[in-house]
């Protein structure tokens, strides 16, 4: 996973760390799947053992062990209603 300069800047503004966890998607008769969810800060202490820490520049990115990382993933920003939001580009539901 790569982290853009804009994302690093936003993460720094929000405290210097972000974590990526999984969110399960249940689609009726389709096999359950998941998508990643981004949150600023560090993962809860009781769950931290399930995360891998990556340091990019001076920001920390915690990724849950069940999130499949691929080279095309990019942690980036997107402007929504005049505010920058953190987004994960390149994610595909398998």
Secondary structure, 3 states (H helix, E strand, C coil): CEECHHHHHHHHHCCCEEEEEEEEECCCCCCCEEEEEEEECCCCHHHHHHEEEEEECCEEEEEECCCCCCCCCEEEEEEECCEEEEEEECCCCC
